[in-house]
Amino acid sequence: LLGRGFYFSSTRLVSDFYAIPDPHSGSKRILICRVLVGRPCRGSSDIAKCPVNFDSTTNFSDTYVIYSNRQV
């Protein structure tokens, strides 16, 4: 939705929605990370790397996409 990268949300409920339950226990796991989003711009589905002069893409709500695992 916002590009091809690593997706993070500032809202636990968004992350929980995408977490896949364990088939045996039904429990879900999410990682809590510190992410450097830097200067974000609006994302789109055709983005494969971050645009020049920006550090991440976002929907300007609660979801951010980064394109380098060095930002986590």
Biopython code that builds the backbone (N, CA, C, O; Angstrom):
import numpy as np
from Bio.PDB.StructureBuilder import StructureBuilder

atoms = [
    (1, "LEU", "N", (0.815, -1.204, 0.000)),
    (1, "LEU", "CA", (0.000, 0.000, 0.000)),
    (1, "LEU", "C", (0.860, 1.270, 0.000)),
    (1, "LEU", "O", (0.549, 2.236, -0.698)),
    (2, "LEU", "N", (1.948, 1.262, 0.792)),
    (2, "LEU", "CA", (2.784, 2.464, 0.904)),
    (2, "LEU", "C", (4.170, 2.279, 0.302)),
    (2, "LEU", "O", (5.022, 3.156, 0.454)),
    (3, "GLY", "N", (4.412, 1.198, -0.357)),
    (3, "GLY", "CA", (5.715, 0.948, -0.953)),
    (3, "GLY", "C", (6.284, -0.383, -0.502)),
    (3, "GLY", "O", (5.731, -1.062, 0.364)),
    (4, "ARG", "N", (7.408, -0.739, -1.116)),
    (4, "ARG", "CA", (8.041, -2.025, -0.828)),
    (4, "ARG", "C", (9.151, -1.816, 0.199)),
    (4, "ARG", "O", (10.251, -1.391, -0.153)),
    (5, "GLY", "N", (8.868, -2.111, 1.460)),
    (5, "GLY", "CA", (9.831, -1.897, 2.523)),
    (5, "GLY", "C", (9.380, -2.554, 3.812)),
    (5, "GLY", "O", (8.564, -3.475, 3.802)),
    (6, "PHE", "N", (9.917, -2.075, 4.913)),
    (6, "PHE", "CA", (9.581, -2.588, 6.238)),
    (6, "PHE", "C", (8.490, -1.700, 6.838)),
    (6, "PHE", "O", (8.674, -0.490, 6.967)),
    (7, "TYR", "N", (7.365, -2.295, 7.202)),
    (7, "TYR", "CA", (6.214, -1.541, 7.713)),
    (7, "TYR", "C", (6.213, -1.523, 9.236)),
    (7, "TYR", "O", (6.466, -2.536, 9.888)),
    (8, "PHE", "N", (5.924, -0.346, 9.789)),
    (8, "PHE", "CA", (5.799, -0.177, 11.228)),
    (8, "PHE", "C", (4.610, 0.718, 11.516)),
    (8, "PHE", "O", (4.232, 1.552, 10.694)),
    (9, "SER", "N", (4.026, 0.539, 12.682)),
    (9, "SER", "CA", (2.902, 1.382, 13.087)),
    (9, "SER", "C", (3.136, 1.917, 14.482)),
    (9, "SER", "O", (3.725, 1.238, 15.323)),
    (10, "SER", "N", (2.685, 3.115, 14.728)),
    (10, "SER", "CA", (2.764, 3.685, 16.066)),
    (10, "SER", "C", (1.586, 3.222, 16.929)),
    (10, "SER", "O", (1.511, 3.553, 18.112)),
    (11, "THR", "N", (0.678, 2.463, 16.337)),
    (11, "THR", "CA", (-0.499, 1.957, 17.040)),
    (11, "THR", "C", (-0.444, 0.433, 17.117)),
    (11, "THR", "O", (-0.363, -0.239, 16.089)),
    (12, "ARG", "N", (-0.488, -0.105, 18.314)),
    (12, "ARG", "CA", (-0.427, -1.552, 18.494)),
    (12, "ARG", "C", (-1.556, -2.271, 17.779)),
    (12, "ARG", "O", (-1.350, -3.368, 17.262)),
    (13, "LEU", "N", (-2.734, -1.687, 17.736)),
    (13, "LEU", "CA", (-3.878, -2.342, 17.113)),
    (13, "LEU", "C", (-3.668, -2.575, 15.622)),
    (13, "LEU", "O", (-4.136, -3.578, 15.083)),
    (14, "VAL", "N", (-2.975, -1.669, 14.953)),
    (14, "VAL", "CA", (-2.682, -1.856, 13.524)),
    (14, "VAL", "C", (-1.749, -3.046, 13.352)),
    (14, "VAL", "O", (-1.984, -3.900, 12.497)),
    (15, "SER", "N", (-0.698, -3.109, 14.154)),
    (15, "SER", "CA", (0.245, -4.231, 14.073)),
    (15, "SER", "C", (-0.445, -5.544, 14.415)),
    (15, "SER", "O", (-0.194, -6.560, 13.766)),
    (16, "ASP", "N", (-1.296, -5.538, 15.408)),
    (16, "ASP", "CA", (-2.020, -6.739, 15.806)),
    (16, "ASP", "C", (-2.921, -7.241, 14.677)),
    (16, "ASP", "O", (-3.086, -8.451, 14.516)),
    (17, "PHE", "N", (-3.492, -6.350, 13.910)),
    (17, "PHE", "CA", (-4.362, -6.728, 12.787)),
    (17, "PHE", "C", (-3.593, -7.567, 11.761)),
    (17, "PHE", "O", (-4.142, -8.513, 11.196)),
    (18, "TYR", "N", (-2.325, -7.221, 11.520)),
    (18, "TYR", "CA", (-1.521, -7.913, 10.515)),
    (18, "TYR", "C", (-0.776, -9.131, 11.050)),
    (18, "TYR", "O", (-0.251, -9.924, 10.268)),
    (19, "ALA", "N", (-0.722, -9.291, 12.363)),
    (19, "ALA", "CA", (-0.021, -10.430, 12.954)),
    (19, "ALA", "C", (-0.792, -11.720, 12.682)),
    (19, "ALA", "O", (-2.017, -11.761, 12.799)),
    (20, "ILE", "N", (-0.072, -12.748, 12.326)),
    (20, "ILE", "CA", (-0.685, -14.049, 12.006)),
    (20, "ILE", "C", (-0.710, -14.897, 13.272)),
    (20, "ILE", "O", (0.323, -15.073, 13.918)),
    (21, "PRO", "N", (-1.882, -15.426, 13.635)),
    (21, "PRO", "CA", (-1.964, -16.240, 14.857)),
    (21, "PRO", "C", (-1.238, -17.582, 14.697)),
    (21, "PRO", "O", (-1.222, -18.166, 13.613)),
    (22, "ASP", "N", (-0.647, -18.054, 15.781)),
    (22, "ASP", "CA", (-0.037, -19.376, 15.812)),
    (22, "ASP", "C", (-1.147, -20.412, 15.613)),
    (22, "ASP", "O", (-2.171, -20.346, 16.292)),
    (23, "PRO", "N", (-0.964, -21.364, 14.696)),
    (23, "PRO", "CA", (-2.043, -22.325, 14.426)),
    (23, "PRO", "C", (-2.392, -23.223, 15.615)),
    (23, "PRO", "O", (-3.512, -23.728, 15.694)),
    (24, "HIS", "N", (-1.453, -23.428, 16.535)),
    (24, "HIS", "CA", (-1.717, -24.316, 17.669)),
    (24, "HIS", "C", (-2.323, -23.589, 18.860)),
    (24, "HIS", "O", (-3.258, -24.088, 19.486)),
    (25, "SER", "N", (-1.797, -22.421, 19.172)),
    (25, "SER", "CA", (-2.271, -21.730, 20.373)),
    (25, "SER", "C", (-3.212, -20.561, 20.067)),
    (25, "SER", "O", (-3.964, -20.118, 20.935)),
    (26, "GLY", "N", (-3.162, -20.064, 18.820)),
    (26, "GLY", "CA", (-3.984, -18.910, 18.470)),
    (26, "GLY", "C", (-3.394, -17.584, 18.926)),
    (26, "GLY", "O", (-3.960, -16.525, 18.658)),
    (27, "SER", "N", (-2.254, -17.640, 19.617)),
    (27, "SER", "CA", (-1.640, -16.398, 20.102)),
    (27, "SER", "C", (-0.899, -15.689, 18.973)),
    (27, "SER", "O", (-0.463, -16.311, 18.003)),
    (28, "LYS", "N", (-0.768, -14.379, 19.123)),
    (28, "LYS", "CA", (-0.062, -13.555, 18.148)),
    (28, "LYS", "C", (1.144, -12.923, 18.822)),
    (28, "LYS", "O", (1.160, -12.725, 20.037)),
    (29, "ARG", "N", (2.158, -12.609, 18.014)),
    (29, "ARG", "CA", (3.342, -11.927, 18.535)),
    (29, "ARG", "C", (3.678, -10.772, 17.617)),
    (29, "ARG", "O", (3.625, -10.891, 16.393)),
    (30, "ILE", "N", (4.026, -9.649, 18.230)),
    (30, "ILE", "CA", (4.499, -8.499, 17.467)),
    (30, "ILE", "C", (5.786, -8.008, 18.120)),
    (30, "ILE", "O", (6.002, -8.203, 19.316)),
    (31, "LEU", "N", (6.628, -7.377, 17.332)),
    (31, "LEU", "CA", (7.869, -6.808, 17.846)),
    (31, "LEU", "C", (7.654, -5.340, 18.168)),
    (31, "LEU", "O", (6.996, -4.616, 17.421)),
    (32, "ILE", "N", (8.211, -4.917, 19.272)),
    (32, "ILE", "CA", (8.208, -3.501, 19.614)),
    (32, "ILE", "C", (9.593, -2.972, 19.276)),
    (32, "ILE", "O", (10.592, -3.428, 19.832)),
    (33, "CYS", "N", (9.650, -2.012, 18.366)),
    (33, "CYS", "CA", (10.923, -1.500, 17.857)),
    (33, "CYS", "C", (10.977, 0.014, 17.951)),
    (33, "CYS", "O", (9.952, 0.696, 17.941)),
    (34, "ARG", "N", (12.180, 0.514, 18.041)),
    (34, "ARG", "CA", (12.408, 1.948, 17.875)),
    (34, "ARG", "C", (12.831, 2.135, 16.426)),
    (34, "ARG", "O", (13.788, 1.519, 15.957)),
    (35, "VAL", "N", (12.111, 2.983, 15.738)),
    (35, "VAL", "CA", (12.355, 3.182, 14.312)),
    (35, "VAL", "C", (12.629, 4.648, 14.045)),
    (35, "VAL", "O", (11.885, 5.519, 14.493)),
    (36, "LEU", "N", (13.697, 4.916, 13.317)),
    (36, "LEU", "CA", (14.025, 6.290, 12.917)),
    (36, "LEU", "C", (13.322, 6.568, 11.600)),
    (36, "LEU", "O", (13.776, 6.129, 10.543)),
    (37, "VAL", "N", (12.206, 7.301, 11.663)),
    (37, "VAL", "CA", (11.452, 7.587, 10.442)),
    (37, "VAL", "C", (11.989, 8.820, 9.726)),
    (37, "VAL", "O", (11.719, 9.008, 8.539)),
    (38, "GLY", "N", (12.743, 9.663, 10.426)),
    (38, "GLY", "CA", (13.335, 10.841, 9.794)),
    (38, "GLY", "C", (12.295, 11.738, 9.152)),
    (38, "GLY", "O", (11.271, 12.053, 9.759)),
    (39, "ARG", "N", (12.562, 12.145, 7.928)),
    (39, "ARG", "CA", (11.656, 13.020, 7.182)),
    (39, "ARG", "C", (10.774, 12.163, 6.266)),
    (39, "ARG", "O", (11.256, 11.651, 5.255)),
    (40, "PRO", "N", (9.491, 11.999, 6.606)),
    (40, "PRO", "CA", (8.621, 11.140, 5.805)),
    (40, "PRO", "C", (7.926, 11.891, 4.667)),
    (40, "PRO", "O", (7.747, 13.108, 4.723)),
    (41, "CYS", "N", (7.543, 11.147, 3.644)),
    (41, "CYS", "CA", (6.701, 11.670, 2.571)),
    (41, "CYS", "C", (5.575, 10.666, 2.341)),
    (41, "CYS", "O", (5.628, 9.540, 2.835)),
    (42, "ARG", "N", (4.558, 11.080, 1.589)),
    (42, "ARG", "CA", (3.430, 10.187, 1.334)),
    (42, "ARG", "C", (3.880, 9.017, 0.481)),
    (42, "ARG", "O", (4.547, 9.199, -0.538)),
    (43, "GLY", "N", (3.510, 7.810, 0.903)),
    (43, "GLY", "CA", (3.885, 6.596, 0.189)),
    (43, "GLY", "C", (2.859, 6.207, -0.857)),
    (43, "GLY", "O", (1.720, 6.674, -0.841)),
    (44, "SER", "N", (3.286, 5.341, -1.768)),
    (44, "SER", "CA", (2.381, 4.754, -2.761)),
    (44, "SER", "C", (2.874, 3.351, -3.079)),
    (44, "SER", "O", (4.026, 3.019, -2.797)),
    (45, "SER", "N", (2.027, 2.539, -3.654)),
    (45, "SER", "CA", (2.336, 1.127, -3.854)),
    (45, "SER", "C", (3.473, 0.873, -4.829)),
    (45, "SER", "O", (4.040, -0.219, -4.814)),
    (46, "ASP", "N", (3.830, 1.823, -5.669)),
    (46, "ASP", "CA", (4.875, 1.593, -6.667)),
    (46, "ASP", "C", (6.275, 2.005, -6.203)),
    (46, "ASP", "O", (7.216, 1.944, -6.994)),
    (47, "ILE", "N", (6.440, 2.421, -4.946)),
    (47, "ILE", "CA", (7.739, 2.846, -4.431)),
    (47, "ILE", "C", (8.541, 1.623, -3.985)),
    (47, "ILE", "O", (8.062, 0.815, -3.190)),
    (48, "ALA", "N", (9.769, 1.493, -4.505)),
    (48, "ALA", "CA", (10.646, 0.387, -4.118)),
    (48, "ALA", "C", (11.816, 0.861, -3.269)),
    (48, "ALA", "O", (12.441, 0.056, -2.578)),
    (49, "LYS", "N", (12.121, 2.152, -3.310)),
    (49, "LYS", "CA", (13.142, 2.728, -2.441)),
    (49, "LYS", "C", (12.692, 4.136, -2.071)),
    (49, "LYS", "O", (11.880, 4.754, -2.758)),
    (50, "CYS", "N", (13.236, 4.613, -0.983)),
    (50, "CYS", "CA", (12.793, 5.905, -0.475)),
    (50, "CYS", "C", (13.157, 7.028, -1.453)),
    (50, "CYS", "O", (14.270, 7.048, -1.980)),
    (51, "PRO", "N", (12.238, 7.955, -1.698)),
    (51, "PRO", "CA", (12.533, 9.082, -2.582)),
    (51, "PRO", "C", (13.698, 9.932, -2.047)),
    (51, "PRO", "O", (13.931, 9.995, -0.840)),
    (52, "VAL", "N", (14.406, 10.566, -2.947)),
    (52, "VAL", "CA", (15.536, 11.426, -2.594)),
    (52, "VAL", "C", (15.065, 12.523, -1.626)),
    (52, "VAL", "O", (13.977, 13.077, -1.781)),
    (53, "ASN", "N", (15.892, 12.819, -0.641)),
    (53, "ASN", "CA", (15.641, 13.837, 0.398)),
    (53, "ASN", "C", (14.600, 13.419, 1.433)),
    (53, "ASN", "O", (14.171, 14.245, 2.237)),
    (54, "PHE", "N", (14.186, 12.149, 1.427)),
    (54, "PHE", "CA", (13.261, 11.637, 2.436)),
    (54, "PHE", "C", (13.853, 10.380, 3.057)),
    (54, "PHE", "O", (14.739, 9.746, 2.483)),
    (55, "ASP", "N", (13.344, 10.026, 4.257)),
    (55, "ASP", "CA", (13.874, 8.878, 4.983)),
    (55, "ASP", "C", (12.869, 7.741, 5.120)),
    (55, "ASP", "O", (13.253, 6.613, 5.431)),
    (56, "SER", "N", (11.599, 8.020, 4.893)),
    (56, "SER", "CA", (10.552, 7.016, 5.027)),
    (56, "SER", "C", (9.313, 7.490, 4.274)),
    (56, "SER", "O", (9.230, 8.642, 3.848)),
    (57, "THR", "N", (8.357, 6.585, 4.119)),
    (57, "THR", "CA", (7.061, 6.959, 3.556)),
    (57, "THR", "C", (5.989, 6.677, 4.604)),
    (57, "THR", "O", (6.215, 5.899, 5.531)),
    (58, "THR", "N", (4.835, 7.300, 4.462)),
    (58, "THR", "CA", (3.783, 7.178, 5.467)),
    (58, "THR", "C", (2.426, 7.463, 4.851)),
    (58, "THR", "O", (2.330, 7.972, 3.734)),
    (59, "ASN", "N", (1.383, 7.130, 5.591)),
    (59, "ASN", "CA", (0.032, 7.526, 5.223)),
    (59, "ASN", "C", (-0.392, 8.745, 6.047)),
    (59, "ASN", "O", (-1.557, 9.142, 6.028)),
    (60, "PHE", "N", (0.571, 9.335, 6.775)),
    (60, "PHE", "CA", (0.355, 10.491, 7.659)),
    (60, "PHE", "C", (-0.706, 10.207, 8.711)),
    (60, "PHE", "O", (-1.429, 11.107, 9.138)),
    (61, "SER", "N", (-0.792, 8.959, 9.120)),
    (61, "SER", "CA", (-1.692, 8.569, 10.180)),
    (61, "SER", "C", (-0.891, 7.816, 11.240)),
    (61, "SER", "O", (-0.444, 8.417, 12.217)),
    (62, "ASP", "N", (-0.704, 6.513, 11.060)),
    (62, "ASP", "CA", (0.000, 5.725, 12.067)),
    (62, "ASP", "C", (0.905, 4.658, 11.473)),
    (62, "ASP", "O", (1.445, 3.837, 12.214)),
    (63, "THR", "N", (1.088, 4.644, 10.152)),
    (63, "THR", "CA", (1.907, 3.641, 9.497)),
    (63, "THR", "C", (3.079, 4.303, 8.778)),
    (63, "THR", "O", (2.925, 5.307, 8.083)),
    (64, "TYR", "N", (4.255, 3.705, 8.969)),
    (64, "TYR", "CA", (5.476, 4.200, 8.333)),
    (64, "TYR", "C", (6.178, 3.049, 7.631)),
    (64, "TYR", "O", (6.145, 1.914, 8.107)),
    (65, "VAL", "N", (6.809, 3.335, 6.506)),
    (65, "VAL", "CA", (7.592, 2.350, 5.775)),
    (65, "VAL", "C", (9.017, 2.881, 5.672)),
    (65, "VAL", "O", (9.250, 4.014, 5.250)),
    (66, "ILE", "N", (9.963, 2.035, 6.067)),
    (66, "ILE", "CA", (11.364, 2.380, 5.907)),
    (66, "ILE", "C", (11.970, 1.416, 4.897)),
    (66, "ILE", "O", (11.441, 0.327, 4.673)),
    (67, "TYR", "N", (13.071, 1.817, 4.295)),
    (67, "TYR", "CA", (13.651, 1.029, 3.202)),
    (67, "TYR", "C", (15.038, 0.514, 3.527)),
    (67, "TYR", "O", (15.698, -0.072, 2.670)),
    (68, "SER", "N", (15.488, 0.723, 4.753)),
    (68, "SER", "CA", (16.769, 0.217, 5.202)),
    (68, "SER", "C", (16.612, -0.329, 6.624)),
    (68, "SER", "O", (16.064, 0.341, 7.500)),
    (69, "ASN", "N", (17.101, -1.555, 6.841)),
    (69, "ASN", "CA", (16.986, -2.113, 8.188)),
    (69, "ASN", "C", (17.907, -1.403, 9.179)),
    (69, "ASN", "O", (17.843, -1.681, 10.377)),
    (70, "ARG", "N", (18.752, -0.504, 8.713)),
    (70, "ARG", "CA", (19.602, 0.283, 9.607)),
    (70, "ARG", "C", (18.798, 1.304, 10.405)),
    (70, "ARG", "O", (19.304, 1.852, 11.384)),
    (71, "GLN", "N", (17.573, 1.567, 10.010)),
    (71, "GLN", "CA", (16.732, 2.541, 10.713)),
    (71, "GLN", "C", (15.996, 1.923, 11.893)),
    (71, "GLN", "O", (15.333, 2.630, 12.653)),
    (72, "VAL", "N", (16.109, 0.601, 12.052)),
    (72, "VAL", "CA", (15.419, -0.086, 13.151)),
    (72, "VAL", "C", (16.409, -0.327, 14.269)),
    (72, "VAL", "O", (16.049, -0.894, 15.301)),
]
sb = StructureBuilder()
sb.init_structure("model")
sb.init_model(0)
sb.init_chain("A")
sb.init_seg("    ")
for serial, (resi, resn, name, xyz) in enumerate(atoms, 1):
    if name == "N":
        sb.init_residue(resn, " ", resi, " ")
    sb.init_atom(name, np.array(xyz, "f"), 0.0, 1.0, " ", f" {name:<3s}", serial, name[0])
structure = sb.get_structure()
